[in-house]
Amino acid sequence: AVLVKEGDTVVYTTACYDSAVVGDGSFAPLMVVYSERMSAAGRTASGFIKRDGRNKDPDVLVSRLVDRPIRPMIQAGWSHDTQVLAWVMSFSGERSSDALSITAAGAALAVSEI
């Protein structure tokens, strides 16, 4: 896990994998979840579904942006469920957190056993 900061924007990213083998190794089972919490910008929505429910479309698109550059870094034949989580803990509004999340994901994978 890494905590990456640029200005007042802070992204917490973790990388982990399951020890059980799934599949034949022809496709890397990688899941990336990017989440911008409303509380990172100082707002809080009422109700669970609004606050922590489904992923929003922009979050899904950023998850895909994070997935594309890190997928080729996984060695051929890797067949363990792998998960990368990126949470925006604080957002300044001055800089985009997308590129910071991509960098944080690479750093989290570099310091992990994956």
C-alpha positions as CSV (number, residue, x, y, z in Angstrom):
1,A,0.0,0.0,0.0
2,V,1.2,3.5,-0.8
3,L,0.0,7.0,0.1
4,V,0.8,9.4,-2.7
5,K,0.4,13.2,-2.3
6,E,0.6,16.0,-4.8
7,G,-0.2,19.4,-3.4
8,D,-3.4,18.8,-1.3
9,T,-4.5,15.8,-3.4
10,V,-3.9,12.5,-1.6
11,V,-4.5,9.0,-3.1
12,Y,-4.2,5.9,-1.0
13,T,-3.6,2.8,-3.2
14,T,-3.3,-0.9,-2.2
15,A,-2.4,-4.0,-4.3
16,C,-3.1,-7.5,-3.2
17,Y,-3.6,-11.0,-4.7
18,D,-5.2,-14.3,-3.7
19,S,-2.9,-17.2,-3.2
20,A,-5.4,-19.6,-5.0
21,V,-4.7,-20.1,-8.7
22,V,-7.6,-19.4,-11.1
23,G,-7.6,-20.0,-14.8
24,D,-4.8,-21.3,-17.0
25,G,-2.7,-18.1,-17.0
26,S,-3.7,-17.0,-20.5
27,F,-5.4,-13.8,-19.0
28,A,-4.3,-11.8,-16.0
29,P,-7.3,-11.6,-13.6
30,L,-6.8,-8.0,-12.6
31,M,-9.4,-5.8,-11.0
32,V,-8.8,-2.1,-10.5
33,V,-11.2,0.0,-8.4
34,Y,-10.9,3.8,-8.3
35,S,-13.1,5.7,-6.0
36,E,-13.5,9.4,-5.3
37,R,-15.2,9.8,-2.0
38,M,-17.4,12.9,-1.8
39,S,-15.9,13.4,1.7
40,A,-12.5,14.0,0.0
41,A,-13.9,17.3,-1.4
42,G,-15.6,18.2,1.9
43,R,-19.1,17.1,1.0
44,T,-21.2,14.3,2.5
45,A,-24.3,12.8,0.9
46,S,-27.1,11.4,2.9
47,G,-28.1,7.7,2.5
48,F,-25.9,4.7,1.9
49,I,-26.6,4.3,-1.8
50,K,-25.7,7.9,-2.5
51,R,-22.6,7.8,-0.3
52,D,-21.0,4.4,-0.8
53,G,-23.2,2.6,-3.2
54,R,-22.5,2.0,-6.9
55,N,-19.4,3.2,-8.8
56,K,-20.0,6.3,-10.8
57,D,-19.3,6.3,-14.5
58,P,-16.3,8.7,-14.2
59,D,-14.8,6.4,-11.5
60,V,-15.2,3.4,-13.8
61,L,-13.4,5.3,-16.6
62,V,-10.5,6.2,-14.4
63,S,-10.3,2.6,-13.2
64,R,-9.8,1.6,-16.9
65,L,-7.2,4.4,-17.2
66,V,-5.3,2.9,-14.3
67,D,-5.7,-0.7,-15.6
68,R,-4.3,-0.2,-19.1
69,P,-0.7,0.8,-18.2
70,I,-0.3,-1.7,-15.4
71,R,-1.7,-4.8,-17.1
72,P,1.4,-5.3,-19.3
73,M,3.6,-5.2,-16.2
74,I,2.1,-8.4,-14.8
75,Q,4.3,-11.3,-15.8
76,A,3.0,-13.8,-18.4
77,G,1.2,-16.8,-16.9
78,W,0.1,-15.0,-13.8
79,S,-3.1,-16.6,-12.7
80,H,-3.9,-15.2,-9.2
81,D,-6.9,-12.9,-8.6
82,T,-5.2,-9.5,-8.3
83,Q,-6.9,-6.3,-7.0
84,V,-5.7,-2.7,-7.0
85,L,-7.7,-0.2,-5.0
86,A,-7.2,3.5,-5.3
87,W,-9.1,5.9,-3.0
88,V,-8.9,9.6,-3.2
89,M,-8.6,10.7,0.4
90,S,-8.2,14.4,-0.2
91,F,-8.9,16.4,-3.3
92,S,-7.6,20.0,-3.8
93,G,-9.6,20.7,-7.0
94,E,-6.4,22.2,-8.6
95,R,-5.0,19.0,-10.0
96,S,-6.5,15.9,-11.5
97,S,-6.2,12.7,-9.4
98,D,-6.2,10.4,-12.5
99,A,-2.5,10.5,-13.3
100,L,-1.7,10.4,-9.6
101,S,-3.7,7.2,-9.3
102,I,-1.9,5.6,-12.2
103,T,1.5,6.4,-10.5
104,A,0.2,5.2,-7.2
105,A,-1.0,1.9,-8.7
106,G,2.5,1.3,-10.2
107,A,4.2,2.1,-6.9
108,A,1.8,-0.2,-4.9
109,L,2.5,-3.1,-7.3
110,A,6.3,-2.4,-7.1
111,V,6.3,-2.6,-3.3
112,S,4.0,-5.7,-3.2
113,E,4.8,-9.3,-3.8
114,I,3.0,-9.3,-7.1
